[in-house]
């Protein structure tokens, strides 16, 4: 069983907040969809969803149908243009490395550039923690009303570049539901810490097991271990309501549409575009040189059906990385709108 206190103690000692553990290959219902790069050939997968759409953000999956072999040649121009922009961003010094994963929810087709490259996820982990609490709430709804007090002994937001606009008040008690909201919407590390310390051990471990998550062991390694392609599975699971029930999947995505971070994917889109996303950041000093990582992943509801975009970056400063994500988001949006031509 996962020892959540050991995890938290280690993360706090290293000034690291919430890495997301690696998603094992082949885990979860999401992998019923064959993952295929542009130009590769595979069996086409057709998703069957509920015809009576009761929800705004989720699209519950009923079954999958395996069709005939098909090549995704329509994504070749898209792939080349995105690759070109990534190389330009790296050449200009905006980023040292970039990994990108894109998925069209209408066709199931996807394209990736360095999509298997590993990064350190930072606050992307908070989506997992939200899912763990909502999964437990399916059988124990009272858990969301449980109140937890913030003692203010440590400020886990102190080292963040993109700090939350609202903070917990020392000595005040908050419901679990409110802490989840603050953890997601404001990316509040203090709220997340309280949630980690108070979640049921077995429930915490169960979600790891159910989603095929592999906890890095021993807990002494801060190396990069999560790729854009792996992390994107979380948003596919929420979109298809294949792990949480439909109501909690909808609730989770609705919270993700309220995230206040607007410097990445959202900045590259038209104003008021709905995006259910989560960002994560991480900073480390290597041989006297500061290295920043900034990631933004989520579902863009610009088109119907929407599309999924996950961009992970590494470079010398956070503002440049945010601008790189913005430019890639803008290009992906344009290419999707133009039919990848």
TAWO-V795379 format. One record per pair of residues at least 4 apart in sequence whose ideal C-beta (glycine too) atoms are under 6 Angstrom apart, sorted by the first residue. I is the first residue (numbers start at 0). J is the second residue. D is the distance in whole Angstrom. If there is no record, write none. Layout:
i->I j->J d->D
i->I j->J d->D
//
This chain:
i->0 j->200 d->6
i->0 j->204 d->5
i->1 j->203 d->6
i->1 j->204 d->5
i->3 j->195 d->6
i->3 j->203 d->5
i->7 j->195 d->5
i->9 j->218 d->5
i->10 j->15 d->5
i->14 j->158 d->6
i->16 j->155 d->6
i->16 j->188 d->5
i->17 j->122 d->6
i->17 j->124 d->4
i->17 j->125 d->6
i->17 j->191 d->6
i->18 j->120 d->5
i->18 j->124 d->6
i->19 j->120 d->4
i->19 j->123 d->5
i->19 j->124 d->4
i->19 j->127 d->6
i->19 j->225 d->6
i->20 j->212 d->5
i->20 j->214 d->5
i->21 j->213 d->5
i->21 j->224 d->5
i->21 j->225 d->6
i->22 j->26 d->6
i->22 j->229 d->4
i->22 j->232 d->5
i->23 j->211 d->4
i->23 j->213 d->5
i->25 j->30 d->5
i->26 j->210 d->6
i->26 j->211 d->2
i->27 j->210 d->5
i->27 j->211 d->6
i->27 j->236 d->6
i->28 j->241 d->4
i->29 j->232 d->5
i->29 j->235 d->4
i->29 j->236 d->5
i->31 j->63 d->5
i->32 j->44 d->5
i->32 j->107 d->6
i->33 j->41 d->5
i->33 j->44 d->6
i->35 j->39 d->5
i->35 j->41 d->5
i->37 j->71 d->6
i->37 j->74 d->4
i->37 j->75 d->5
i->37 j->78 d->4
i->37 j->110 d->5
i->40 j->68 d->6
i->40 j->70 d->5
i->42 j->65 d->6
i->42 j->68 d->6
i->43 j->66 d->4
i->43 j->69 d->4
i->44 j->63 d->6
i->44 j->107 d->5
i->45 j->64 d->4
i->45 j->66 d->6
i->46 j->60 d->6
i->46 j->63 d->6
i->47 j->61 d->5
i->47 j->62 d->4
i->48 j->58 d->5
i->48 j->60 d->6
i->49 j->59 d->5
i->54 j->249 d->5
i->56 j->249 d->6
i->56 j->252 d->4
i->57 j->240 d->5
i->57 j->248 d->5
i->57 j->249 d->5
i->59 j->240 d->4
i->59 j->245 d->5
i->60 j->239 d->4
i->60 j->241 d->5
i->71 j->108 d->5
i->73 j->339 d->5
i->74 j->78 d->6
i->74 j->108 d->6
i->74 j->110 d->5
i->74 j->339 d->6
i->76 j->339 d->6
i->77 j->110 d->6
i->77 j->334 d->5
i->77 j->339 d->4
i->78 j->110 d->5
i->81 j->112 d->6
i->82 j->112 d->5
i->84 j->330 d->5
i->85 j->97 d->5
i->85 j->112 d->6
i->88 j->93 d->4
i->88 j->94 d->5
i->88 j->323 d->5
i->89 j->94 d->6
i->93 j->319 d->5
i->93 j->323 d->4
i->94 j->312 d->5
i->94 j->314 d->4
i->94 j->320 d->6
i->94 j->323 d->5
i->95 j->313 d->5
i->95 j->314 d->5
i->96 j->313 d->5
i->97 j->312 d->5
i->98 j->113 d->4
i->98 j->114 d->6
i->98 j->116 d->4
i->98 j->227 d->5
i->98 j->311 d->5
i->99 j->112 d->5
i->99 j->310 d->5
i->100 j->111 d->5
i->100 j->114 d->4
i->100 j->227 d->4
i->100 j->228 d->5
i->100 j->231 d->5
i->100 j->309 d->5
i->101 j->110 d->5
i->101 j->308 d->6
i->101 j->331 d->6
i->102 j->109 d->4
i->102 j->307 d->4
i->103 j->108 d->5
i->103 j->306 d->5
i->104 j->304 d->4
i->104 j->305 d->6
i->105 j->304 d->5
i->111 j->228 d->6
i->114 j->227 d->5
i->114 j->228 d->4
i->115 j->226 d->5
i->115 j->228 d->6
i->116 j->226 d->6
i->117 j->223 d->4
i->117 j->224 d->5
i->117 j->226 d->6
i->118 j->223 d->5
i->118 j->292 d->6
i->118 j->311 d->4
i->119 j->223 d->5
i->119 j->281 d->5
i->119 j->292 d->6
i->120 j->124 d->6
i->120 j->225 d->5
i->120 j->279 d->5
i->121 j->279 d->4
i->121 j->280 d->5
i->121 j->281 d->4
i->122 j->186 d->5
i->122 j->279 d->4
i->123 j->277 d->6
i->123 j->279 d->4
i->123 j->294 d->6
i->125 j->182 d->5
i->125 j->191 d->6
i->126 j->233 d->5
i->126 j->277 d->5
i->128 j->194 d->6
i->129 j->179 d->5
i->129 j->183 d->6
i->129 j->251 d->6
i->131 j->203 d->6
i->131 j->206 d->4
i->132 j->179 d->6
i->133 j->243 d->5
i->133 j->247 d->4
i->134 j->206 d->6
i->135 j->139 d->6
i->135 j->142 d->6
i->135 j->202 d->4
i->136 j->140 d->5
i->136 j->142 d->5
i->136 j->143 d->5
i->137 j->244 d->6
i->142 j->175 d->6
i->143 j->175 d->5
i->143 j->176 d->4
i->144 j->174 d->6
i->145 j->175 d->5
i->146 j->172 d->4
i->146 j->174 d->6
i->147 j->193 d->5
i->147 j->197 d->6
i->148 j->172 d->5
i->149 j->167 d->4
i->151 j->169 d->3
i->155 j->188 d->4
i->155 j->189 d->5
i->155 j->192 d->5
i->156 j->162 d->6
i->156 j->163 d->6
i->156 j->188 d->5
i->160 j->280 d->6
i->160 j->317 d->5
i->163 j->185 d->4
i->163 j->186 d->6
i->163 j->187 d->5
i->165 j->185 d->5
i->167 j->189 d->5
i->173 j->177 d->5
i->173 j->178 d->5
i->178 j->190 d->4
i->178 j->193 d->6
i->178 j->194 d->5
i->180 j->184 d->6
i->181 j->185 d->5
i->181 j->187 d->4
i->181 j->190 d->4
i->182 j->187 d->6
i->182 j->190 d->4
i->182 j->191 d->5
i->183 j->254 d->5
i->184 j->257 d->5
i->184 j->258 d->6
i->184 j->259 d->6
i->185 j->259 d->6
i->198 j->203 d->5
i->201 j->205 d->6
i->205 j->209 d->6
i->207 j->212 d->4
i->215 j->220 d->6
i->215 j->224 d->6
i->225 j->229 d->6
i->225 j->230 d->6
i->227 j->309 d->4
i->227 j->311 d->5
i->230 j->296 d->6
i->230 j->309 d->6
i->231 j->307 d->6
i->231 j->309 d->5
i->234 j->298 d->6
i->234 j->307 d->6
i->236 j->241 d->5
i->236 j->242 d->5
i->237 j->248 d->5
i->237 j->251 d->5
i->237 j->252 d->5
i->240 j->245 d->5
i->240 j->248 d->4
i->243 j->247 d->4
i->243 j->248 d->5
i->252 j->275 d->5
i->255 j->275 d->4
i->256 j->273 d->6
i->256 j->275 d->5
i->258 j->276 d->6
i->260 j->278 d->5
i->261 j->265 d->5
i->261 j->266 d->6
i->262 j->266 d->5
i->262 j->321 d->4
i->263 j->278 d->6
i->263 j->295 d->3
i->263 j->321 d->6
i->263 j->324 d->4
i->264 j->274 d->6
i->264 j->276 d->6
i->264 j->295 d->5
i->264 j->328 d->4
i->265 j->274 d->5
i->266 j->325 d->4
i->267 j->325 d->4
i->267 j->328 d->3
i->267 j->329 d->4
i->268 j->272 d->4
i->268 j->332 d->6
i->272 j->301 d->5
i->273 j->300 d->4
i->274 j->297 d->5
i->274 j->299 d->5
i->275 j->297 d->5
i->275 j->298 d->5
i->276 j->295 d->6
i->276 j->297 d->2
i->278 j->295 d->5
i->279 j->294 d->5
i->280 j->293 d->5
i->281 j->292 d->4
i->282 j->291 d->5
i->283 j->290 d->5
i->284 j->289 d->6
i->285 j->290 d->6
i->291 j->314 d->6
i->291 j->316 d->6
i->291 j->317 d->5
i->292 j->313 d->5
i->293 j->312 d->5
i->293 j->317 d->6
i->293 j->320 d->4
i->294 j->311 d->4
i->295 j->310 d->6
i->295 j->324 d->5
i->296 j->309 d->4
i->298 j->305 d->5
i->298 j->307 d->5
i->299 j->305 d->6
i->299 j->306 d->5
i->299 j->308 d->6
i->300 j->305 d->4
i->306 j->335 d->6
i->308 j->331 d->6
i->310 j->324 d->5
i->310 j->327 d->6
i->312 j->320 d->4
i->312 j->323 d->6
i->314 j->319 d->6
i->314 j->320 d->5
i->334 j->339 d->6
//
